[in-house]
Amino acid sequence: MQSSSQLMHHNQTTLPEPVLEALNLREGDAIVFEIDQAGVHLRKAPLIDTAFSEALQGTLSEWDSAADNEAYADL
């Protein structure tokens, strides 16, 4: 089965109903885009992925100085 959607303002789109049903997605659910050589894959994010990501956000600012950006620019 194939479904399509159009990219709108601010790169937003609406997921087609068959996709929502196939992934058992509901309003407020997090989704993950996995990119590999075969393409881009969409899946429902497990709660542990979301919790880990949210917990990690506050810890990353210590490496966000101008000196750090310059030191790691060529990585």
ChimeraX attribute file (.defattr): number of C-alpha atoms within 10 A of each C-alpha:
attribute: neighborCount
match mode: 1-to-1
recipient: residues
	/A:1	4
	/A:2	6
	/A:3	9
	/A:4	10
	/A:5	9
	/A:6	10
	/A:7	10
	/A:8	9
	/A:9	7
	/A:10	6
	/A:11	7
	/A:12	9
	/A:13	12
	/A:14	11
	/A:15	13
	/A:16	12
	/A:17	10
	/A:18	12
	/A:19	16
	/A:20	14
	/A:21	10
	/A:22	10
	/A:23	13
	/A:24	11
	/A:25	17
	/A:26	10
	/A:27	6
	/A:28	6
	/A:29	12
	/A:30	14
	/A:31	15
	/A:32	14
	/A:33	11
	/A:34	10
	/A:35	10
	/A:36	8
	/A:37	5
	/A:38	6
	/A:39	7
	/A:40	10
	/A:41	10
	/A:42	12
	/A:43	15
	/A:44	17
	/A:45	15
	/A:46	12
	/A:47	11
	/A:48	9
	/A:49	14
	/A:50	15
	/A:51	10
	/A:52	10
	/A:53	11
	/A:54	11
	/A:55	10
	/A:56	11
	/A:57	9
	/A:58	9
	/A:59	9
	/A:60	8
	/A:61	9
	/A:62	8
	/A:63	11
	/A:64	9
	/A:65	10
	/A:66	8
	/A:67	10
	/A:68	11
	/A:69	11
	/A:70	9
	/A:71	10
	/A:72	9
	/A:73	8
	/A:74	6
	/A:75	4
